[in-house]
């Protein structure tokens, strides 16, 4: 059974390492800049490219899970991701590294293939349990990526991290082939019609609020990470790649809390969970504003920010997917695409703002985004019960 604890454990691992591919570069931006002779701020385009490419993969590949064998689709994505990682390891220019990261980003969406498969295959009385485990694995990938790449990048070089990513991808293939059932698609709708239906879903006004809220919250989170390597590597801290990557452990509390946040949304409503998450983000960025004086504020701020971000993701995703039970995979595609577009914009904007205005600039950017989410959701009124 796909929802057995053993299978869910391995599926969570696959989800974690699929999504991890888009975060490996962030703690290593300073190292990449040193090799190619650029500024860490300008090299941050790599982190932006991989997130934009991930959003493109969500749009073009994830809907195929309703038309193709999910096992074959997942194995194909992982295989091409391994090729992209290997190309990145041997990139001879920043341009070549960017092209490699386009392939890496677009094929890192394997977790978004697994999640609908688990939702459809799990027994009714275990569906929530199964989704909680797999989603926690997806969130853990962010933590694993930043910590692992920071350590490997510091002691073995940034190219070594991409070699390790290649090996991990190759190791995931037999697990994917064994665990994911070879389903026979029951949807014969042409691919072009699928793309057209995504556009119609994206135009639904009810989807705009959770999608925009999610994009703003993830964008502010990504703005901090997009500038972290630059700011923490400068005076007065002078942190190395391994130390910067260790900040990924700040996400441990948020990762472990994901199943509990879902239960809380059932009790108080998804809208209130989003408001709570945005409020936590306000507190986090207020602390981050004082990072210039004390690194302790950054650590505590990042822990709170990650917790607020998880609440925002869970709450907004619940609202988005509740709009039409018959189109949950496609609603998830639209929501997550906008979500990661927000992250890509935040990463790029954060690098520019951080370079010019430092920690205060990042804090100001985050506060604007957080208060915008609070304002948008405070004036909204529930229309569909607790999910609104």
N, C-alpha and C positions, 0 to 999 in steps of 0.2 A: 504493500500500500504506500502511496506517495506521502500520506500524512503520518506514517510511523515515525517515532522519535528519531530513529537512526537515519532515515531518509531526510527528515527535516533538518537534522544537524548538518548533513553533507550539503544540502541545498543552501543552507545559510552560509556555509563556507564558500560555495560557488558564487553566491550573491555578493559576499564581502569582497572577494578578489576580482570580480568583474568590475564593480564600481570603483575599486581602489585604483584602477589604472588611470583615472582622470585626476587623481590627487597626488600621484608620485612626484610630479614636477615642482609642486609649490615650495617645499622646504629647500629644494636644490637650485632655486633660481639664481642665488648668489654664485654658486659654483659654476653654473652654466654661463653666467655673465663673465666670470673670470676667464674661462677658456676662449670664448668668442669675442672678448674684448669690448663688451657692451656694458651699459648701465643695468643694474638689477631691475630698475623700473621699466626699461624698454624690453628687457627679456621676459617680463611678465606677460608679454603677448602670447607666450607658449601656453601659460595657464588659461588665458582667455580663449585661445584657439581650441584647446581640448574640451572646454566646457561648451562652447558653441557647437562643436562637432558632436558632442554627446546629445545635445538638443536635436540636432539633425538626425542622429541615429534613432532617437525616440519617434520622430515623425515618420521616417522612411522604413525602418526595420521592425519596430515593435508591433504595428498593426498586422504584419505578416504572420504573427502568432495565431491569428484566426483563420489563415488560409493555407499555411504550410505545416508540416510536422514540426512541433516545438523542439523535439530532440535534434532534428537535423539543423534547424535554424540556430539553436543555441551552440551546437558544436561548430557550425560555420563561423559564427561571430567570435567565438573564443580562438579559433584557428587563425582568423585574419588579425585578431588583436595581437596574437603572438608574433605574426609577421611584422606588424607595425612597431611593436616593442623592439624587435631585433633590428629593424631599420633605424630606429631612434638611437640604439646603442652605438651604431657605427656612423651616425650623421656627421658629415664633415663641415657643415655650416648651419647657421641658425635657421636659414630657409629650409634646409633638408629636415632639420629637427621639427620645424613647424608642420611640414607636409606629413611626416611620420605621425605626429600627434593628431592630425586630422583623421587618419585611419584608426588610431588608438581610440579617440573619442567616439567616433561613430559606431565602433564595434564593442564598446564597453557597456552596452545596454542589456546584457544577458540577464541581469537581475529582474529587469522589467518584463522579460519573457517568462521567468520562473514564477513571479508573484501571481499573475493570472492563472497559470497552470495549477498552482497550489489551491487557489481560490475555487477553481472549478472541480478539482479532483478530491479535495478534502471532504470527509464526512461532515454532515451538517453540525453535529454536536462537537466537532473538533476544528471547525473552520477558523474561529477566532484564535484558538491556541496555535494552530498551524501558521496563520498569517503573522501572528506576533513574533514567532521564532524566526521566520524568514525575513521579516522587516528588520528585526534586531540585527540579523547578519548583514543586511544591506547597510545599516547605519554603522556597524562595526568596521566596515571596509574603509570608511573615511578615517577613522582612528588608526587602523593598521597601516594605511598608506602613508600617512604623514610621519608616523613614528619610524616605520621601516625605512622609508626613503631618506629621512634625515640621518639615521645612523649609518646606513650603507653608503650614502652619498659622502658623508664626512670622512669615513675611513677607507673606502674603496673607490670613490669617485662616482659622479652621477651616471656615467655610462654603465657601471656595474649594476645599478638599480634597474636599468632597462633590460639587462641580461637576466637578472633574477625574475623580472616580470615575465619574460619570455618562458623561462623554465616553469614558473607557476602556471601559466596558461596551458602549456603542454600537459602538465600534471592534472589539470582539471578535466581535460577531454574524456578520459575513461570514466570518470565519475558521472559526468553529464550523460554519456551514452548508456550507462548502467541504470541510473536512477530515473531519468525523465522517460515516461512511457512514450512509445511511438504512436501518437494519436493520429486518427484519420480526420482531417479537417471537415467540418460540416457546413462551412461557408464557402460558396463558390463565386461570390461576388467579385467582379474584376478589380484589380489593384487600383485602377483609376477611380472607380466608384468609392473605394475605401478612402482615397485621398480627398475626394469631394465631400464625403460624409464628415471627415475631420474638420474641414472648413466650416461646414454647417454647425457642428458642435461648438467650434471656437466662437461663433457669433452669438451663442446663447447668452443673454444678459446675466442669467443666474450663475454662469460660470466665471464671469469677469471678476467678481469680488474675491472669491477664494484664490483664483489664479494670480491676481494682482497682489493680494496680501502675501501669498507664498513667495512670489518673485521679489517683493520688497524685503522680506525677512531674510531670504537666502542671499539676496544681493548685498545686504549690509554685513552679513556673516562672511561672505566671500571677499568683501572689500578689506576686511581686517586681515584675512589670510593672504590676499594678494599683495599686501604691503608689509606683512610680518617679517619676511626674510630681509627686506631692505632696512626696516626700522630697528629690528632687534639686533641686526648685525652691526649697527653703528654705535657710536658713543651714546650713553655711557656704558652700554651692556656688552657689546662686541661678542654676541653669542655666535657659536658655530652652527653648521648645518644639523648636527646631531641634536644639539640643545634646542634648536628651533623646531625640529621634528618632534621632540618630546612633548611639545605643547599639544600634540594630537591627543595625548592622554587626558586632556581636559574634557574631551568628549565622552569619556567613559560613563559618567553619571547620566548624561543625556541618552546614550545608547541603551543603557540598562533600564531607563525609565520609559522607553517607548511603549511597551505593553501596558504599563500602568496609566500612561497618558490616554491610551485608547479607552480603557475602562472608565477613566474620569470623564471623557467626552460623552460616554453613554449616560452618565449620571447628570452632568450639568449642562451639556450641550456643546457642540463643536465651536460655536461662535465664542462662547465664554473661554474656552480653552485657548483659542487664537488670541483673544484680548489679554489673557493671562501671560501667554508667551511673549507678546509684544511689550507688555509691562516689564517683564523680566529683562528684555533686551534694552529697555531704557535704563534700568539700573546698571546693566553690564557696561554700556557705553559711557555712563557717568563715571564708573570706576576706571575704565580704559583711558579716560581723559587725563587721569593722574599718573599714567604709566611713566611719564617723563621723570617723575620724582621717585617712583618706587615700582619695581618689577612685580611685587606682590599683587598690586592692583590689576595688572594684566592677567595674571594667573586666575585670580578669583573672577575677574570679568569674563574671561573666556569660558570658564565653567558655567557661569550663569547664562552667558550668551548661547552656549550649545544647548542647554536645557530649554531656553526659550525658543530656540530654533526648532527643536524636536516637537515642542508643543504646537508651533505654527504649522509644521509639515503635517502632523497627524490631523490636527483640527481642520486645516484647509483641504486636505485630501479627502477626508470623510465628507465634507460638504460637496466637493466636486463630484465624487463618485456616486453620491446619493441622488443626483439629478435624473439619471435614467439607468435603472438596473440592466436594461438590455444592451447598453453601450458602455459598460464600465471599462473595458480595455481601451476603447478609443477615447473616453473621457480622461482616463489616466494618461494616455499619450499626450493629449492637449495640455492637461494640467502640468505634467512633468516637463514638457517642452518649454512652457512659459516659465516654469520654476527655474530651470537651468539657464534659460536666457537671462533671467534676472541675476543669476550667479555669475554668468560671464560678464555682463555689464558691470556688476559690482566689483569683480576682480580687476577689470581694466581701470575703472574709475578710482578704486582704492589705491592702485599703484600710483596714479597721477597725483591724487590728493595727498597720499602719504609722503610722496617725494617733496611736495611743496609745503605742506602744512604740518607734517609729522603726526604724532598721536592725537593732538587736538583736532586736526582735520578729519581723521578717521572717526573719532568719537562724534564729531559734529555731523558727519555723513550718516552714521548709524542712528543718531538721535532723530534726524529728519525722517529717515525711512520708518523708524519705529513709531514715531508719533503719527505719521501718515497712516500706518496700519490701524492704530488705535482709533483715529478719526473716522476712517472709512468703515470700520466694523461697529463703532459705537452708534453711528447714525442708522445702521442697517437694522431691520427688524426681522425676526425669524418668520419664515413662511412655510417651512416644512418640519415643524417640530424641533427636536433637539439638534438635528443636523444642520439647521440653517445658521 
